Structure formats: C-alpha cells, structure tokens
Amino acid sequence: MINSYSYYMVHDMFSINPLLNELIGEQAFALIAKAREVQKRKGIKVISFGVGQPDFDTFPHIKEAAKKALDEGFTGYTEAAGIPELRKAIADYLNESYNARVTERNIVVTTGAKTAILLAIGAVASRESEIIIPEPTYYAYSQAAKIFGAQPVFVPMEWSRERGFKINIDKLIEKVTPKTRAIVINNPNNPTGTVYDKRDIERLLEVARENNIALISDEVYERFVYNGSFTSIASFDDWLENGILINSFSKTFSMTGWRLGYVVAHERITERLVSLAVNTYSCAPSFVQKAGIAALKGDWTPVYEMIKEFKERRDLLYKLLSEIPGFEPNLPEGAFYMFPRIQGILRKASLSEEEFSDKLLEEAGVVVVPGTAFPDKAGKGYVRFSYATSKQNIIEGVNRIKEFLEKNNYI
Ligand SMILES: Cc1ncc(COP(=O)(O)O)c(C=O)c1O
C-alpha cells in the first residue's frame, strides 16, 4: 500500500534527466502561445510574422487521397520504413528532379522533417562526437546532436548587405577534428533565406569525403527558390557515399500538421535507421502516407501558384522593410523568411533581440522571432520575419512596426 510518506519518498528519489534542462524548444511555437494571450488580453488582432508554415490550405487532391484511404480502412500500422508505394514515389521524384539514382531502399519515411533530423543525426552522432553546424540556422540540429550526447560545433556564416549570409568553407574546415561525425546544412536556409552555391555544396561534399564524415542536408524549402537555381546534394555523382538528405511534405504541399517527411541515405544506413524509426514512432500515419503519394504524383500547379505568391510577398516585404531606417534586410534567395539586421535599433533601444520581440508584440501586436533563436550566436542583432502571411498583413504589420519605432524614439 502506498501511504503519503512512501509517495513523497518515491518522488524525492525520482530524478529527471538533466539533458531535458539543456534542450531548447522552438521559439516560433512559444510565440504562438504568447500572441494568443496578447490577442485575448488586449482584444487586438495580432499580426504574425512568426510562424514557419504556409498559410495555404492543404491542396484538395491530397485531402481526397487521405479521405479515400480512411474510407478504405487503411488505418493500421505500416512498414516502419514507410509503404513501398510511397518510398517508390519519393525515389521517382528525386530521380526525376535531381538524377539522384536512388531506389525505395534508400528511403525511410518519417513523421515530418523533425524526426528525419533526429534519425539522420542519430545515424552518425555518438557520445562525445562533434557535429558541425553553420549558423544562423534551424535550431533542431543542435538539439538532436545533444540528445545523442554529441557536441554541436557552430560555424558562423558571414553577412554582407549585398549577399546576405554566406558560408566560409575554409573557416568550417578549421573546425573539423577527429571527433567530427557530420556537417549539417539547411539549404535553402531558415532563417536567412540563403541558397547555397553549387560550388559550395560540391566543396562540402569533398570535405565530407576527405574526412570520412557525413554531409547532412535539410532541403525542406527546396521548392521555395526565387532567383537562380537550387542545388540538391542528391544531384552529385556518388553523393550517397557521404550525403544524407532530409526532406518533408510540410512546406511544399502545405502539410505541416500531417507529419510526413523522409530521410534518404545509403542502404547501409537506411537499413539501420529502420530500427531507430520503429523504436521511436513505429511508422508514419498510414493514411497520411497515401496522401503523400497523391502529393508527389498529382498536379503540382497549386504548389507553383503558392510559390509565385510567396515571391511577390518577399518583394513587398523587402521593399517595405528597406524603407525603415535602421532595418538592413537583404533579399533572400529562398525559403519564406527575411532576416534583417537591426543592430543599430537594438543598441539605441538598449534591448536584447528577445526583449525587442516581446515589446513589439505587447505594444504593437506584431510577432517577429528574435535572431538568437537560431543558435548559437550569429543571429545576434537580427530578427526573423516569415512572409507566410497575406500581403495585407505584411503592409499593416510593417506600418505598425514603423509607428512602434517612432513612438519609442528608436529611429
Ligand atoms: C529547416 C527546417 N527543417 C525542418 C523543419 C520541420 O519540418 P517538419 O514540419 O516537416 O517537421 C522546419 C520547420 O520549420 C524547418 O524550418
């Protein structure tokens, strides 16, 4: 029998894994809750540049495929690696788009890119090993490294007003040690919008090959490219020797809540990744996998229309932010984020990036994400705008920011 004494004894002895205190969450998610609270308390419409998901409904033919699968009773577990038809559709897509030379055996289907990141990093990271991460970047790579007991090693990208953030591969090479297991890039990049040059990807693959390490490339924004071309790691000969590709249905098909993504790697890796997959999520939801086939094999017109709209929004936001003194945006080549430098404003206001973001939400009802949410330090002095919101919201949001800055004498 448990009396109150033994109950408390048990709880005194119960220690929580200290790793959980070390992990950080996704700031954009936390800001959704904060924005909701401000909206309710103040009764104002909050304009959010925070959220990293397209504001489009999932396209109808994809929903229909999921409904059909449900009606046909396709609701049980599937193969941990994903149903063969979906893996074949993904392989076809990559072969047609990038001449990737992969088969379904190179694919493991995941519950979104988040688990694909966990699997890819889990495939290489061991305790005390090092994972090199150019920053600013999406926060989840460093967290996945920590989960597996590895050390994230950040390499700052270099910023200029004309070119935005660009990788310096010589600086990255200096960080390679015998403990390095992988380099993780995000191309196109969240939060900077940088699209890696072909030559840089080629050199990164060479660095990986020479040092016997992996190059993990998260390409969830591969379709959101506005100027010039995009180079996937999958387009290089022998890329499977060192490359691991991460992708997702979340952004391209506006399916963030469906949770569907994938890892592509050499068979010797995917064979083992299946055991990591089955031990964490068993399989991706069955009917969602059927919807994934419809997404890849169906009509891409709505995807192209969405991207055209994003390009117009990017141009509008860039024009409006460029007109604010103290805002130094650069025109992003990809993804749907803008990452202006606002160092002068922060200095004048004596505010940290986080304090600026909180004050802007409280006083103007506008959400932006502090640059420091894209670890480690290279995002200091910047804020991230997502332009996955209407042109009307972009105009009103930027107007409110201008008024906020003027009212507080920050500009
Ligand atoms: C670069 C990057 N990778 C992965 C993800 C997570 O994608 P998913 O929703 O497919 O897990 C995001 C989401 O914002 C992202 O920006």
PDBQT file of the ligand as one rigid body, heavy atoms in Angstrom, charges set to zero:
ROOT
HETATM    1  C1  LIG A 501      14.722  23.977 -41.846  1.00  0.00    +0.000 C 
HETATM    2  C2  LIG A 501      13.602  23.210 -41.263  1.00  0.00    +0.000 A 
HETATM    3  N1  LIG A 501      13.714  21.891 -41.150  1.00  0.00    +0.000 NA
HETATM    4  C3  LIG A 501      12.726  21.156 -40.615  1.00  0.00    +0.000 A 
HETATM    5  C4  LIG A 501      11.562  21.747 -40.165  1.00  0.00    +0.000 A 
HETATM    6  C5  LIG A 501      10.499  20.885 -39.569  1.00  0.00    +0.000 C 
HETATM    7  O1  LIG A 501       9.661  20.418 -40.569  1.00  0.00    +0.000 OA
HETATM    8  P1  LIG A 501       8.524  19.358 -40.304  1.00  0.00    +0.000 P 
HETATM    9  O2  LIG A 501       7.275  20.129 -40.013  1.00  0.00    +0.000 OA
HETATM   10  O3  LIG A 501       8.403  18.582 -41.562  1.00  0.00    +0.000 OA
HETATM   11  O4  LIG A 501       8.927  18.521 -39.157  1.00  0.00    +0.000 OA
HETATM   12  C6  LIG A 501      11.402  23.130 -40.260  1.00  0.00    +0.000 A 
HETATM   13  C7  LIG A 501      10.182  23.780 -39.753  1.00  0.00    +0.000 C 
HETATM   14  O5  LIG A 501      10.085  24.968 -39.626  1.00  0.00    +0.000 OA
HETATM   15  C8  LIG A 501      12.459  23.882 -40.819  1.00  0.00    +0.000 A 
HETATM   16  O6  LIG A 501      12.380  25.203 -40.945  1.00  0.00    +0.000 OA
ENDROOT
TORSDOF 0
